[in-house]
């Protein structure tokens, strides 16, 4: 007696149906993984209630990046936060950004007056000239509404300071920030690139805008202590 046989066509159709079914039905593990991925992508809500987006900071010289980066190897150790508009004292520009504001000066009694021709924008102070604007050291007592992005908090003599590119600030009673003289003994993570390097009996020192710094090793990193002012 001849045994019945399945045709090749029928076997092919059965195998195709099984393959399609296995492709269209995801495993429970895959479904859980997809759900977990969607939660991570959403992020956590911030203070404003909006979901925050986590950004990966870039390394090296990146325009308009305000993250403070500490470099461990001299001479790069003294490089500060890389930003878009910061210029050293003596720099000249023909025009200012629309975000620049006229600086007000606060005296020892707390009285506030307009400087008239001193402007501030993102950590840089400019004095108006006939041809444009020249970068100047910040006048002591200059008041700004908020600290520049990328500032560092430092402490000296029991007082908290905001530090940015060689300038020191203290918080005023009205919540704004006032330029103050550099406190002796303050330790900062970097100094401006344009600081003058000198070799003397006490070793290497750096001077910028009348402030002298000495390099020190702190937790394996190079930092700088304010040793004198003029």
VENURMO-V66326 format. One record per residue. RES is the residue in three letters. SS is DSSP state (helix for helix, strand for strand, loop for the rest). OMEGA is omega in radians with two decimals (none if undefined). D_LAST is the distance of its C-alpha to the last C-alpha in whole Angstrom. Layout:
# VENURMO-V66326
RES|SS|OMEGA|D_LAST + RES|SS|OMEGA|D_LAST
This chain:
# VENURMO-V66326
UNK|loop|-3.12|115 + UNK|loop|3.12|112 + UNK|loop|3.12|109 + UNK|loop|3.13|107 + UNK|loop|3.03|104 + UNK|loop|3.13|101 + UNK|loop|3.08|100 + UNK|helix|-3.14|97 + UNK|helix|-3.13|96 + UNK|helix|3.11|96 + UNK|helix|3.14|94 + UNK|helix|3.13|92 + UNK|helix|3.12|91 + UNK|helix|3.12|91 + UNK|helix|3.12|88 + UNK|helix|3.14|86 + UNK|helix|3.13|86 + UNK|helix|-3.14|85 + UNK|helix|3.13|82 + UNK|helix|3.14|81 + UNK|helix|-3.13|81 + UNK|helix|3.14|79 + UNK|helix|-3.04|76 + UNK|helix|-3.13|76 + UNK|loop|-3.11|76 + UNK|loop|3.09|73 + UNK|loop|3.11|72 + UNK|helix|3.12|71 + UNK|helix|3.12|68 + UNK|helix|3.13|67 + UNK|helix|3.11|67 + UNK|helix|3.13|65 + UNK|helix|3.12|63 + UNK|helix|3.13|63 + UNK|helix|3.11|62 + UNK|helix|3.14|59 + UNK|helix|-3.13|57 + UNK|helix|3.11|58 + UNK|helix|-3.14|56 + UNK|helix|-3.10|53 + UNK|helix|-3.09|53 + UNK|helix|-3.14|53 + UNK|loop|3.14|49 + UNK|loop|3.12|48 + UNK|strand|3.10|48 + UNK|loop|-3.10|44 + UNK|loop|-3.10|43 + UNK|loop|-3.10|45 + UNK|loop|3.11|48 + UNK|loop|-3.14|48 + UNK|strand|-3.07|48 + UNK|loop|3.07|45 + UNK|loop|-3.12|45 + UNK|loop|-3.14|43 + UNK|loop|3.12|42 + UNK|loop|-3.11|41 + UNK|loop|3.09|37 + UNK|loop|3.08|37 + UNK|loop|3.05|35 + UNK|loop|-3.07|33 + UNK|loop|-3.12|32 + UNK|loop|-3.12|34 + UNK|loop|3.06|33 + UNK|loop|3.04|32 + UNK|loop|-2.97|32 + UNK|loop|3.13|29 + UNK|loop|3.08|30 + UNK|loop|-3.14|27 + UNK|loop|3.12|28 + UNK|loop|3.09|27 + UNK|loop|-2.95|28 + UNK|loop|-3.01|28 + UNK|loop|3.07|29 + UNK|loop|0.09|26 + UNK|loop|-3.10|25 + UNK|helix|-3.10|26 + UNK|helix|-3.07|24 + UNK|helix|3.14|21 + UNK|loop|-3.11|23 + UNK|loop|3.13|22 + UNK|loop|-3.13|25 + UNK|loop|-3.12|27 + UNK|loop|-2.99|28 + UNK|loop|-2.91|29 + UNK|loop|-3.07|27 + UNK|loop|3.09|23 + UNK|loop|3.12|22 + UNK|loop|3.10|18 + UNK|loop|-3.12|16 + UNK|loop|3.13|18 + UNK|loop|-3.12|22 + UNK|strand|3.05|24 + UNK|strand|-3.12|27 + UNK|loop|-3.14|30 + UNK|loop|3.10|31 + UNK|loop|3.05|30 + UNK|loop|-3.14|32 + UNK|loop|3.14|34 + UNK|loop|-3.13|32 + UNK|loop|3.14|28 + UNK|strand|3.04|28 + UNK|strand|-3.06|26 + UNK|strand|2.98|23 + UNK|strand|-3.10|23 + UNK|strand|3.13|21 + UNK|strand|3.14|21 + UNK|loop|-3.08|20 + UNK|loop|3.13|20 + UNK|loop|3.13|23 + UNK|loop|3.11|24 + UNK|loop|-3.07|25 + UNK|strand|3.09|25 + UNK|strand|3.13|25 + UNK|strand|3.10|25 + UNK|strand|3.10|23 + UNK|strand|-3.06|26 + UNK|strand|3.08|24 + UNK|strand|-3.10|22 + UNK|strand|-3.14|24 + UNK|strand|3.04|23 + UNK|strand|3.04|25 + UNK|loop|3.03|25 + UNK|loop|-3.10|21 + UNK|strand|-3.14|21 + UNK|strand|-3.09|19 + UNK|strand|3.03|21 + UNK|strand|-3.11|21 + UNK|strand|3.08|25 + UNK|loop|-3.14|26 + UNK|loop|-3.04|29 + UNK|loop|-3.09|30 + UNK|loop|-3.06|28 + UNK|strand|-3.12|25 + UNK|strand|3.12|22 + UNK|strand|-3.11|19 + UNK|loop|3.00|16 + UNK|loop|3.13|13 + UNK|loop|3.10|14 + UNK|loop|3.10|14 + UNK|loop|-3.07|13 + UNK|loop|3.09|16 + UNK|strand|-3.07|18 + UNK|strand|3.13|21 + UNK|strand|-3.05|23 + UNK|loop|-3.12|27 + UNK|loop|3.13|26 + UNK|loop|3.13|24 + UNK|loop|3.05|24 + UNK|loop|-3.11|27 + UNK|loop|3.14|26 + UNK|loop|3.12|23 + UNK|strand|3.06|23 + UNK|strand|3.09|23 + UNK|strand|-3.13|21 + UNK|strand|3.10|21 + UNK|strand|3.12|18 + UNK|loop|-3.14|19 + UNK|loop|-3.13|22 + UNK|strand|3.07|21 + UNK|strand|-3.14|21 + UNK|strand|2.90|19 + UNK|strand|-3.08|20 + UNK|strand|3.11|18 + UNK|strand|3.05|19 + UNK|loop|3.06|17 + UNK|loop|3.14|14 + UNK|strand|-3.13|14 + UNK|strand|-3.11|15 + UNK|strand|2.97|17 + UNK|strand|-3.13|19 + UNK|strand|3.13|23 + UNK|loop|-3.11|24 + UNK|loop|-3.14|27 + UNK|loop|3.11|29 + UNK|loop|3.07|28 + UNK|loop|-3.02|26 + UNK|strand|-3.03|22 + UNK|strand|3.09|19 + UNK|strand|3.13|16 + UNK|strand|3.12|13 + UNK|loop|-3.11|10 + UNK|loop|3.13|10 + UNK|loop|3.10|12 + UNK|loop|3.13|11 + UNK|loop|3.11|15 + UNK|loop|3.13|15 + UNK|strand|-3.11|18 + UNK|strand|-3.06|18 + UNK|loop|-3.12|21 + UNK|loop|3.02|20 + UNK|loop|-3.11|17 + UNK|loop|-3.13|17 + UNK|loop|-3.09|20 + UNK|loop|3.10|17 + UNK|loop|3.14|15 + UNK|strand|3.13|15 + UNK|strand|3.14|16 + UNK|strand|3.06|16 + UNK|strand|-3.13|18 + UNK|strand|-3.12|18 + UNK|loop|-3.14|19 + UNK|loop|-3.14|18 + UNK|strand|-3.11|19 + UNK|strand|3.04|18 + UNK|strand|3.12|14 + UNK|strand|-3.13|13 + UNK|strand|3.07|10 + UNK|strand|3.09|10 + UNK|loop|3.08|9 + UNK|loop|3.14|5 + UNK|strand|3.12|7 + UNK|strand|-3.13|9 + UNK|strand|3.01|12 + UNK|strand|3.12|15 + UNK|strand|3.09|19 + UNK|strand|3.08|21 + UNK|strand|-3.12|25 + UNK|strand|-3.13|26 + UNK|loop|3.09|29 + UNK|loop|3.12|30 + UNK|strand|3.06|27 + UNK|strand|3.05|24 + UNK|strand|-3.04|21 + UNK|strand|-3.13|17 + UNK|strand|3.10|15 + UNK|strand|-3.06|12 + UNK|strand|3.11|11 + UNK|strand|3.08|7 + UNK|strand|3.13|4 + UNK|loop|none|0
